[in-house]
Amino acid sequence: MSEFSPVTVATVRAPINFLGPMPERPVKYQYEPPAGVPALTGEYVPHIVPVRNARPLAAKFSLDREGFELVHAPSDFADFGDEEAIRRHYYREVERFLETRIVAAKVLVFDHNIRNASRAAAGEAGIRGPVERAHNDFTAQSGVDRARQELKARGVDFHPLFFGNFALVNLWRPIGRPVEKSPLALCDATTVEPEDLVESDLVYPDRVGEIYSITHNSSQRWHYFPRLKPDEAILIKSYDSRKYDVARFTPHAAFDDPTSRPDAPDRESIEVRALVFYPD
């Protein structure tokens, strides 16, 4: 039995959107694209998959094995409407937590997203909706590129041999209330095949990022933590420079939980991304 919330349904069956076959590289614009250019290419096909309640096994999940884990992480920070306060205070709180939890030599939080579907639909600045397509935030190449970019911005010349092994880890938590609508489904990294990962471009006004879109594989095992509370968080491995015997990428997606109340409020959550440098 988990130390966290009461166990509900053991497994739900729900649609998750996966990338369908396509000959060219998928592209998604993160801003209004030029006239005549589609904002998103590729067909994303819903597959009904079993999504297991991970709470009974929470203590057994490992960031280095399955690629994600549930943590008890009460926060003293409450001002999630203030971007400057988030960067100045919440980032440091997360860094301290990860330094202890992962036993890291150094942790550097470098960005965040706040998600709420209705606020994003209303055009509120700085708010995004849940991502309903299976994806991983970085690729084998863009993980290294992002580390180099963030360190260069701080005046540090990045060289993998000098810095040693590192990972990109997300800390994902609800804001204000438990998650009922659009919870996060996470794929056990040990069940992901290399061919399930498709390099895809994210186009910004000033740069092009690269993520993995995910194709469906019936061997994949998907999990979620029902009614995640604000004093809980999920750690998600998005990239690891170590190539063997550890989770390197962890596909995830928002999905419609069939056990959610019809009038459940929109999920509001924040995810922060951190560079985690391992001890030598």
Secondary structure, DSSP 4 states (H G I P E B T S, - for coil): --SSSPP--SEEEEEEEEEPP-SS--EEESSPPPTT--SB-S-EEEEEEEEEE-GGGGGG--TTTTSEEEEE---S---TT-HHHIIIIIHHHHHHHHHHHTT-SEEEEEEEEEE-HHHHHTT-TTEE----B-EES--HHHHHHHHHHHHHHTT----HHHH--EEEEEEEEESSS---SSPEEEE-GGG--GGGEEEEEEE-SS-EEEEEEE---TT--EEE-TT--TTEEEEEEEEES--SSS-----EEE---TTS-TTPPPP-EEEEEEEEEPP-
